[in-house]
Amino acid sequence: MPGGRKAPEAAGSGAPGTWRVLGTSKGAGHGPTAHLPSKDLKLLGLAPGDVVLLCAKAKRTVCACEASGKASSGELLLSAAALGSLEVKEGDEVTVLRDFEALEANELWVDAAALAAEWPRMAGKLQLLKYLKAVLEGALVVEGDLRLISLNGRAWEVAIRTCRGKEKDWPGPWLVVEKTQLRLGLEGTPALPHAGSLEASVGGLRQVVEELREAVQLPLQRPELYRQMGISAPKGVLLYGPPGTGKTLLAKSLAADLGCFCELLAATDLVGTGVGESEERIAAAFQNCRQQARERGTGALLFIDEIDAVCPKRDDASEVERRMVAAFLTALDGVSDSGEGSGLVVLGATNRPEALDPALRRSGRLEREIEVGVPNAEERLEILRVHLGFLQHHLSEAEERQLARRCHGFVGADLKALCGCAARGALRRQLPLDLDRFWEALRQVPPSALKELLVEVPEVRWDDIGGYESTKEALKEAVEWPIRHAWAFEAMGMEAPKGVLLYGPPGCSKTMMAKAVATETEMNFISVKGPELFSKYVGDSERSVREVFRKARQAAPCVIFFDEVDALGASRESEGGGVASRVLAQLLVEMDGVGGTRHVVVLAATNRPQALDSALTRPGRLDRLVHVPLPDEAARLAILQRQLGRMSADRSLAPQLAQSTAGYSGAEVVMVCREAALRAVREAVESADAPKAEAKHFEAALRAVQPRVTPEMAHFYADFERSMQRT
């Protein structure tokens, strides 16, 4: 028979015969098993492990053969699964066939009611289908078969209800192959989606699931509702959002949940290399779905992943791509909207909706667009619990919530990677999978949206920065408070500051304070050096600015730190109308937050505040201007005490050194300590004694390291601060 697979031949007669059922065998595996006497196995030309087809009345099943020392010739023992599949009892007769054919199954409906009822506590339905597919792949099955599935130390009964393939009237057996689509059903009837099943599969996408049910499930299963309203059912839906948010998983879970034919295709399945091959594949995919919908009368779902590769914008496309787009649009226009229950809904997914041809997104084609965005804290908690269901962890409910709150900007794929990294760390070090393992994993797994931009920020605390108490307080109010005390801002009806400018002489800890902000706030942190955004290609610099803000919004709450911002925001009066002016204009537009900048804070640093464009420092942009002056004596003392505490040195020298370093910046004070340490090491190397920094070393270091910030420069920054306060 075409497409069939014949059971392996063996030596011997292989003639069919009847055997009497002696009873039930022990040690049953996943599938039906028949235990025959060794003499009978030899007569049939079989060896232990070979498969045979057993028939009894109108029932049949495929069994693995094993040798039995209890059964006499003409008798056999059957496993509980085989007895249930054949519906026979002790004393009944069964026919054993060694040679038989099997066809590949296209679809398999299984009844796993008991397991499915327990499964949502462990994971979603899609994971259940994956597990069942892994167990059954390569097996020969017949409608009515019973299988015992081992999971979590228990045996679960799974029934094969309906098998479908190329031959409609084929009684079986059927071969489960990689392309076989598994469905969950009951008594041969496709399982209708029930409340919460799809949500349990994906987690954290309740609003998206509701929109998807309305846009896909209702047109396929309740088309009469659209007829009653006198409107056409949607032909297509576009899922869009950042990578890793669950678009493909959502579509596959929906396919597993719906009681209709579902064709899941990647863009590469439709894109061919030969002339006309792509058009043929597109037409064949639509034709197959329409045919399946007509035959079943339940509609069909065609899912295309990465649809932007199939329908790119034709303006910049090649001739081959333009023909492919035209073929897809024509096929989509041919989708019937008659609402007779045999329609077709096209579901596309992309993380680049702007790359799609506009004709695809017009009404009558992919007219419904559903965004699958970055999850918030509650949604992250739901996703985490789905993945934690597979792990033996020691997290309490409060710790799960704490972990979800810390994972700012993480999408579903990131949370899965985080769980995997934490589990591997626990396994490698033979430690329990507790919250500490997840904190360690967080340092290794950044949000995928920021992998290109995220920098590894050294752990700097506020206490590591000596002095500057008023500056620290201003930064806390502008960055930390809107996140940690959002309720207070909402109660006052005020918005958080959008930007903070740190300005002052070089070496006064401006960059170090930005690092402390990143550490203390636990927010995502993007560090951008001004010159890094400039490109020699027209439009690339502006695109880089847009990309930085887009990724920051995606990973919010997030801090964008522009070091040396004067390279980007120089006054347009002095720079003319070149690329710098265009970059500044783009920066101003992004900071205005036309697309929304909630929980995105811009932190900028410069030692040339007078060079900045006035539009950049107006309220609503960099609206908090914080002067970071030279450290006073108390700040210098704090810096020296911290530095001397790390050295082999006389700590009592700190007060005297604090007085001697008047006019020094923080970086210069640290340099004095390093110079003294180097001189002590040089002296110790020559004398072979233990190095220790003494007063003479610091005196020499003070002569070598002179302050570079002149009094005039310090006065300039103070005057600039007063002028900004007046304005």
C-alpha positions in Angstrom: 0.0 0.0 0.0 1.4 3.4 -0.9 3.3 5.2 1.9 3.1 2.1 4.1 5.7 0.4 6.2 6.0 -3.3 6.3 6.9 -5.1 9.5 10.4 -6.6 9.5 10.6 -10.1 7.9 12.0 -13.0 10.0 12.9 -16.5 9.2 10.2 -19.2 9.6 6.8 -19.8 8.3 5.2 -16.6 9.7 1.8 -18.2 9.2 -1.0 -16.6 11.3 -2.6 -18.7 14.0 -4.8 -18.4 17.1 -3.6 -18.4 20.7 -5.7 -18.6 23.8 -5.3 -15.8 26.4 -3.9 -17.3 29.6 -4.0 -14.2 31.7 -2.2 -10.9 32.4 1.6 -10.5 32.2 3.6 -8.4 34.6 6.2 -5.7 33.9 4.2 -3.9 31.2 5.9 -1.0 29.5 4.4 1.9 27.7 2.6 -0.2 25.0 0.8 -3.5 24.7 3.0 -6.6 25.2 2.4 -10.3 24.3 4.3 -13.0 26.1 4.5 -16.3 24.0 6.3 -19.5 24.7 9.8 -19.6 23.2 8.8 -22.6 21.0 5.9 -20.5 19.5 8.2 -17.5 18.9 10.6 -19.8 17.0 7.7 -21.2 15.0 6.6 -17.7 14.0 10.2 -16.7 13.2 10.2 -14.1 15.9 12.7 -12.9 18.4 12.0 -11.0 21.7 11.3 -7.4 20.9 9.8 -8.0 17.5 6.3 -6.6 16.9 3.2 -8.5 15.8 -0.4 -7.6 15.0 -3.0 -9.1 17.3 -6.6 -9.4 16.2 -9.7 -10.3 18.3 -13.1 -9.9 16.8 -13.3 -6.3 15.5 -10.3 -5.1 17.6 -6.7 -5.1 16.7 -3.4 -3.8 18.3 0.3 -4.0 17.8 2.3 -5.8 20.5 5.9 -6.3 21.3 6.7 -10.0 21.7 8.5 -11.4 24.7 9.3 -15.0 25.7 7.3 -16.6 28.5 8.1 -19.6 30.7 4.6 -19.8 32.1 2.5 -20.2 29.0 2.3 -23.5 27.2 2.3 -23.8 23.4 -0.8 -22.2 21.9 -1.2 -19.9 24.9 0.0 -16.3 25.6 0.0 -13.7 28.3 -1.1 -10.1 27.5 -0.2 -6.9 29.3 -3.0 -4.9 30.8 -2.7 -2.4 27.9 -3.1 -5.2 25.3 -6.1 -6.7 27.2 -7.7 -3.2 27.3 -7.0 -2.5 23.6 -8.4 -5.8 22.4 -11.2 -5.9 25.0 -10.5 -9.6 25.7 -10.3 -11.7 28.8 -8.8 -14.9 30.0 -9.9 -17.8 27.8 -10.6 -15.7 24.6 -8.7 -16.4 21.4 -6.6 -13.9 19.5 -4.9 -14.1 16.1 -1.2 -13.3 15.8 0.0 -11.9 12.5 3.8 -11.4 12.0 3.6 -9.7 8.5 1.5 -6.6 8.2 1.7 -3.1 6.8 1.5 0.3 8.5 0.8 3.8 7.2 2.3 7.0 8.5 -0.2 8.9 10.6 -0.8 12.6 9.8 -3.0 13.2 12.8 -3.5 11.4 16.1 -6.2 12.1 18.6 -5.4 10.9 22.1 -7.5 10.8 25.2 -5.4 11.7 28.2 -8.1 13.0 30.5 -6.6 11.9 33.8 -3.1 13.1 32.9 -4.5 16.4 31.4 -6.4 17.1 34.6 -3.1 16.8 36.6 -0.8 18.4 34.0 -1.7 22.1 34.4 -0.3 22.0 37.9 3.0 21.0 36.3 3.0 22.9 33.0 0.9 23.8 30.0 -0.9 21.7 27.5 1.7 22.3 24.8 4.3 20.7 27.0 2.0 17.7 27.6 1.7 17.2 23.8 5.4 17.4 23.4 5.9 14.8 26.1 3.3 12.5 24.6 4.8 12.9 21.1 8.3 12.0 22.4 6.9 8.9 24.0 4.8 7.8 21.1 7.1 8.7 18.2 8.2 5.6 16.3 5.3 3.5 17.8 2.7 1.5 15.8 -0.8 2.3 17.0 -4.3 1.4 16.2 -7.5 3.2 17.1 -8.6 2.0 20.5 -5.1 1.3 21.8 -4.4 1.9 25.4 -0.9 3.0 26.5 0.5 3.4 30.0 2.6 6.6 30.3 5.0 6.9 33.2 5.3 10.3 34.8 6.3 11.5 38.2 6.4 7.9 39.5 2.9 7.1 38.4 1.4 5.2 35.4 -1.2 7.2 33.4 -3.6 5.6 30.9 -3.7 7.2 27.5 -6.1 6.0 24.8 -5.6 6.4 21.0 -9.0 7.5 19.8 -8.7 8.6 16.2 -5.9 8.2 13.5 -5.9 10.0 10.2 -3.6 9.6 7.2 -3.7 9.5 3.4 -5.9 6.4 3.3 -9.3 7.2 4.9 -10.5 3.6 5.3 -7.2 2.2 6.6 -7.9 0.2 9.8 -4.4 0.5 11.1 -1.8 0.1 12.3 -0.5 3.6 12.0 3.1 4.7 12.4 3.7 7.8 14.5 6.4 9.9 12.8 7.9 13.3 13.3 5.4 15.1 11.1 2.4 13.4 12.9 0.3 16.1 14.7 -0.9 15.1 18.1 -4.2 16.4 19.4 -5.9 16.0 22.7 -9.4 14.7 22.2 -12.1 12.6 24.0 -13.8 9.5 22.5 -12.6 10.4 19.0 -14.0 14.0 19.2 -11.6 16.9 19.0 -11.2 18.6 22.3 -13.0 22.0 22.5 -10.9 24.7 24.2 -11.8 25.2 27.9 -11.2 28.2 30.0 -7.7 28.5 31.2 -6.2 25.7 29.1 -4.4 28.0 26.6 -3.5 30.5 29.4 -1.9 27.7 31.4 0.2 26.6 28.4 1.8 30.0 27.9 1.4 32.0 31.1 1.4 35.8 31.4 -0.6 36.5 28.2 -4.2 36.5 29.4 -5.2 39.7 27.5 -3.5 38.5 24.3 -5.2 35.1 24.6 -8.6 36.8 24.9 -8.0 38.8 21.8 -6.7 35.8 20.0 -9.7 33.7 20.9 -12.0 36.4 19.6 -10.0 36.8 16.4 -9.3 33.1 15.6 -11.4 30.7 17.6 -14.8 32.4 17.1 -14.5 32.6 13.3 -13.5 28.9 13.1 -15.9 27.4 15.7 -18.8 29.9 15.9 -19.1 31.4 12.4 -22.9 31.8 12.8 -22.3 34.7 15.3 -20.7 36.7 12.4 -23.6 35.8 10.1 -26.1 37.0 12.7 -24.3 40.3 12.9 -24.1 40.6 9.1 -20.3 41.0 9.1 -17.4 39.0 7.7 -15.2 37.0 9.9 -11.6 38.1 10.1 -9.4 36.4 7.5 -6.1 37.0 9.2 -4.4 38.0 12.4 -0.9 39.4 12.9 1.0 38.7 16.1 3.9 41.1 16.6 6.2 42.0 19.4 9.9 41.7 20.5 11.7 38.3 20.1 11.1 35.8 22.9 7.7 37.1 24.1 5.9 33.9 23.1 4.3 34.6 19.7 5.3 31.2 18.2 4.5 29.4 21.5 1.1 31.1 21.6 0.3 30.0 18.1 1.4 26.4 18.7 -0.6 26.3 21.9 -3.6 27.6 20.1 -3.2 25.0 17.4 -3.1 22.3 20.1 -6.2 23.8 21.8 -8.4 24.2 18.7 -10.5 21.4 17.4 -9.6 22.1 13.7 -6.9 21.4 11.2 -3.8 23.5 12.0 -0.9 23.9 9.6 2.2 25.3 11.3 4.8 26.7 8.9 8.0 28.6 9.1 8.8 31.2 6.5 11.5 28.9 5.2 8.9 26.4 4.3 7.4 28.8 1.8 10.5 30.4 0.4 12.0 28.5 -2.5 15.2 28.9 -4.5 13.9 28.1 -7.9 11.9 30.3 -10.2 8.2 30.0 -9.3 8.9 27.6 -6.4 7.9 30.1 -3.7 4.6 30.8 -5.5 3.9 27.1 -5.8 4.6 26.4 -2.1 2.3 29.3 -1.1 -0.5 28.1 -3.3 -0.1 24.5 -2.1 -0.2 25.5 1.6 -3.5 27.5 1.2 -5.0 24.8 -1.0 -4.2 22.1 1.5 -5.8 24.1 4.4 -8.9 24.8 2.3 -9.3 21.1 1.4 -8.8 20.0 5.0 -11.4 22.6 6.2 -14.0 21.4 3.6 -13.4 17.7 4.5 -13.7 18.2 8.2 -16.2 21.0 8.3 -14.4 22.6 11.2 -12.3 25.2 9.5 -8.5 25.4 9.4 -5.7 27.6 10.8 -2.6 28.4 8.8 0.2 29.8 11.0 3.2 31.4 9.3 6.2 32.2 11.6 8.5 35.1 10.7 6.0 36.2 8.1 8.2 39.3 7.3 10.4 36.9 5.3 7.4 36.0 3.1 5.9 39.5 2.7 8.7 42.1 2.8 8.2 45.6 1.6 8.2 45.5 -2.2 9.8 48.9 -2.6 13.2 47.5 -1.6 12.6 43.9 -2.6 14.0 41.9 -5.5 11.9 40.7 -8.4 11.6 37.2 -6.9 10.5 38.6 -3.5 7.9 40.9 -5.2 6.4 37.9 -7.1 6.3 36.0 -3.8 4.5 38.8 -2.0 2.0 39.1 -4.9 1.3 35.3 -4.7 0.7 35.5 -1.0 -1.6 38.4 -1.2 -3.6 36.7 -4.0 -3.9 33.5 -2.0 -5.0 35.5 1.1 -7.6 37.3 -1.0 -8.9 33.9 -2.1 -9.7 32.9 1.5 -13.5 32.4 1.8 -15.4 34.5 4.3 -18.7 32.8 3.7 -18.9 31.8 7.3 -20.1 28.3 6.6 -17.9 26.7 9.1 -15.3 25.6 6.5 -13.3 28.8 6.4 -9.6 29.5 6.8 -7.9 31.9 9.2 -4.3 33.0 8.6 -2.2 33.7 11.6 1.2 35.4 11.1 3.9 36.2 13.6 6.8 38.7 13.4 9.1 40.8 15.5 9.6 43.3 12.6 6.1 44.6 11.7 7.6 47.7 10.1 9.3 45.4 7.5 5.9 44.0 6.3 4.4 45.2 3.0 1.6 47.7 3.8 -0.7 45.8 1.5 -0.6 42.8 3.8 -1.9 44.8 6.8 -4.9 46.4 5.1 -8.5 45.5 6.0 -9.6 42.2 4.6 -6.1 40.6 4.9 -4.2 40.6 8.2 -6.7 43.1 9.6 -6.4 42.2 13.3 -3.0 43.1 14.8 -2.3 41.8 18.4 0.8 43.0 20.2 2.6 40.5 22.4 4.7 42.8 24.5 7.2 42.6 27.2 5.5 41.2 30.4 5.0 43.2 33.5 5.8 41.9 37.0 2.6 39.9 37.5 2.9 38.4 34.0 6.5 37.5 34.6 5.4 35.7 37.8 3.0 33.6 35.8 5.6 32.7 33.2 8.2 31.9 35.9 5.8 29.5 37.6 5.2 27.6 34.3 9.0 27.1 34.0 9.5 26.4 37.7 6.9 23.6 37.4 9.6 21.5 35.6 12.2 22.1 38.3 12.7 20.8 41.8 13.2 24.2 43.4 13.1 25.6 47.0 11.5 28.9 46.3 8.6 30.2 48.4 5.7 32.1 46.9 7.2 35.4 48.3 10.6 34.5 46.8 9.0 33.8 43.4 7.4 37.3 43.5 10.6 38.9 44.5 12.4 37.2 41.6 9.7 38.3 39.2 10.0 41.9 40.3 13.8 41.9 39.8 13.6 40.6 36.2 12.9 44.0 34.6 12.6 43.7 30.8 12.8 39.9 30.7 10.6 38.2 28.2 9.4 34.6 28.3 12.5 33.2 26.6 14.8 35.1 29.0 12.9 33.7 32.0 13.3 30.2 30.6 17.1 30.8 30.1 17.3 32.2 33.6 15.7 29.1 35.1 18.0 26.9 33.0 21.1 28.8 34.1 20.1 28.7 37.8 19.4 24.9 37.5 22.8 24.2 35.8 24.6 26.3 38.5 22.9 24.3 41.3 23.7 21.0 39.5 27.3 21.9 38.9 27.9 22.9 42.5 25.6 20.2 44.0 23.5 22.8 45.8 19.8 23.2 46.2 18.0 25.3 43.6 17.2 28.2 45.9 16.9 32.0 45.5 20.7 32.5 45.7 21.2 30.4 42.6 18.7 32.6 40.7 20.6 35.8 41.9 23.8 34.3 40.5 22.0 33.5 37.2 20.7 37.0 36.9 24.2 38.3 36.7 24.8 36.0 33.7 21.5 36.2 31.8 20.6 39.8 30.7 17.4 40.7 29.0 17.7 39.7 25.3 16.5 43.1 24.2 19.6 44.7 25.8 22.3 42.1 24.9 23.7 44.4 22.2 23.6 47.5 24.5 23.9 46.3 28.0 27.2 46.9 29.7 28.5 45.0 32.7 28.4 47.7 35.4 30.8 47.2 38.4 29.0 47.0 41.7 29.2 50.5 43.1 27.2 51.5 46.1 26.3 54.9 47.4 28.6 54.3 50.4 31.5 53.8 48.0 31.3 57.4 47.0 32.6 59.7 49.7 30.7 62.9 50.4 28.3 64.4 47.8 25.3 63.8 50.0 23.1 66.4 48.3 24.0 65.1 44.9 23.2 61.5 45.9 19.8 62.6 47.3 19.0 64.4 44.0 19.7 61.3 42.0 17.7 59.1 44.4 14.7 61.4 44.0 14.9 61.5 40.3 15.6 57.8 39.5 14.9 55.6 42.5 11.8 57.2 44.0 9.6 57.0 40.9 10.1 53.2 40.8 10.1 52.4 44.5 7.5 55.0 45.6 5.3 55.2 42.5 2.2 55.5 44.6 3.3 58.8 46.1 3.9 60.3 42.6 0.5 59.1 41.5 -1.2 60.5 44.6 0.3 63.9 43.8 -0.7 63.7 40.2 2.9 64.3 39.0 5.2 62.6 36.6 8.7 61.5 37.4 11.6 63.5 36.0 12.5 62.4 32.5 16.2 63.3 32.7 19.1 64.3 34.9 22.2 66.1 33.9 25.3 65.7 36.0 27.8 68.5 35.3 31.0 69.6 36.9 34.8 69.4 36.6 36.5 66.3 35.3 37.3 63.6 37.8 34.4 64.4 40.2 32.7 61.0 40.2 30.0 61.7 37.7 30.4 58.4 35.9 30.8 56.6 39.3 27.5 58.0 40.4 25.9 56.7 37.3 27.3 53.2 38.1 25.9 53.6 41.7 22.5 54.4 40.2 22.6 51.2 38.1 23.5 49.1 41.2 21.2 50.6 43.8 18.1 50.9 41.7 18.3 47.3 40.2 17.1 48.8 37.0 18.3 47.8 33.5 21.2 50.1 32.6 22.3 51.2 29.1 25.6 53.1 28.9 26.1 55.1 25.7 29.3 57.1 24.9 28.3 60.1 22.8 30.7 59.4 19.8 29.6 55.8 19.6 26.3 56.8 18.0 27.8 58.7 15.1 28.2 57.0 11.7 29.5 58.1 8.3 26.3 56.8 6.6 23.4 59.1 6.3 20.6 58.3 8.7 22.5 55.6 10.6 23.3 57.9 13.6 19.6 58.9 14.0 18.6 55.3 13.7 21.1 54.4 16.5 19.5 56.9 18.8 16.0 55.6 18.0 17.2 52.0 18.6 18.6 52.9 22.0 15.4 54.4 23.2 13.3 51.6 21.6 15.2 49.0 23.5 15.1 51.0 26.7 11.3 51.3 26.5 11.1 47.5 25.8 13.2 46.8 28.8 11.7 49.4 31.2 12.3 50.3 33.9 15.6 51.4 32.4 18.3 54.0 32.8 20.0 55.4 29.7 23.4 56.9 30.6 24.9 59.3 28.1 28.6 59.9 29.1 30.1 63.0 27.5 26.7 64.1 26.3 28.1 67.3 24.9 29.3 65.2 21.9 25.6 64.6 21.1 23.9 67.6 22.4 26.2 70.5 21.3 24.5 73.7 20.5 23.1 73.9 17.0 24.1 77.5 16.7 27.7 76.5 16.7 27.5 73.2 14.9 25.5 74.2 11.9 23.2 71.8 10.1 25.3 68.7 9.9 24.9 65.2 11.2 25.3 66.4 14.8 22.2 68.6 14.4 20.2 65.7 13.1 21.3 63.5 15.9 20.4 66.1 18.5 17.0 66.6 16.9 16.4 62.9 17.1 17.5 62.8 20.7 15.1 65.7 21.5 12.2 63.9 19.8 12.9 60.6 21.7 13.1 62.4 25.0 9.8 64.1 24.4 8.4 60.6 24.6 6.0 60.7 21.7 5.9 56.9 21.9 5.8 56.9 25.7 8.9 56.9 28.0 7.3 55.6 31.2 10.0 54.3 33.5 12.8 55.3 31.2 15.2 57.8 32.8 17.9 59.6 30.9 21.0 60.2 32.9 23.7 62.4 31.2 27.1 63.6 32.3 29.3 66.4 30.9 32.1 68.7 32.0 31.1 71.2 29.3 27.5 72.2 30.2 27.8 75.6 28.4 28.2 73.7 25.1 24.8 72.0 25.4 21.9 73.1 23.3 19.4 75.0 25.4 16.5 72.8 24.1 18.2 69.8 25.7 18.2 71.3 29.2 14.7 72.7 29.2 12.0 71.2 31.6 10.6 68.0 30.3 13.9 66.7 28.9 17.0 67.0 31.1 14.9 68.8 33.7 17.1 68.1 36.7 20.5 69.8 36.5 22.8 68.5 39.3 26.2 70.2 39.9 28.9 67.8 41.0 31.6 70.2 42.4 35.1 69.4 43.6 34.9 67.4 46.8 35.1 69.4 50.1 37.3 68.4 53.0 34.8 66.0 54.4 34.3 64.3 51.0 38.1 64.1 50.5 38.5 62.6 54.0 35.9 59.9 53.2 37.7 59.1 49.9 41.1 58.9 51.7 39.8 56.7 54.5 38.4 54.3 52.0 41.6 54.2 49.9 43.9 53.9 52.9 41.8 51.1 54.3 42.6 49.1 51.2 46.4 49.8 51.5 49.1 48.9 53.8 49.4 52.5 55.1 49.1 54.6 58.3 45.4 55.5 58.4 46.0 58.4 60.8 47.4 60.3 57.9 43.9 60.7 56.3 42.9 64.0 58.1 46.2 65.7 57.2 46.0 64.5 53.6 42.4 65.8 53.4 43.7 69.3 54.2 46.6 69.0 51.9 44.5 68.0 48.9 42.3 71.2 48.8 41.3 71.8 45.2 41.9 68.2 44.1 39.1 66.3 42.3 38.1 62.8 43.6 40.1 61.1 40.8 43.2 63.2 41.7 42.9 62.2 45.4 42.7 58.5 44.4 45.7 59.1 42.1 47.7 60.6 45.1 47.1 57.3 47.0 48.1 55.2 44.0 51.3 57.2 43.5 52.2 56.9 47.2 51.6 53.1 47.0 53.7 52.8 43.9 56.6 54.6 45.6 56.3 52.3 48.7 56.3 49.3 46.5 59.4 50.6 44.6 61.2 51.1 47.9 60.2 47.7 49.2 61.4 45.9 46.1 64.9 47.5 46.5 65.1 46.7 50.2 63.2 43.3 50.1 61.0 44.6 53.0 57.2 44.5 53.2 55.8 47.6 51.5 54.0 50.2 53.6 53.0 53.7 52.5 54.3 56.3 54.9 54.1 60.1 55.2 57.2 60.6 53.1 55.6 58.7 50.2 52.4 60.8 50.3 54.4 64.0 50.4 56.3 62.9 47.3 53.0 61.9 45.7 51.4 65.3 46.4 54.4 67.0 44.7 53.9 64.6 41.7 50.1 64.9 41.4 49.0 68.5 41.0 45.3 69.6 40.8 44.3 70.3 37.2 41.0 72.1 38.0 41.9 75.7 38.4 40.0 78.0 40.7 38.6 79.8 37.6 37.2 76.6 36.3 35.6 75.8 39.7 34.1 79.3 39.8 32.7 78.8 36.3 30.7 75.8 37.3 29.4 77.5 40.4 28.4 80.5 38.3 26.7 78.2 35.7 24.7 76.6 38.6 23.5 80.0 39.8 22.5 81.1 36.3 20.5 78.0 35.7 18.7 78.5 39.1 17.7 82.0 38.1 16.3 80.8 34.7 
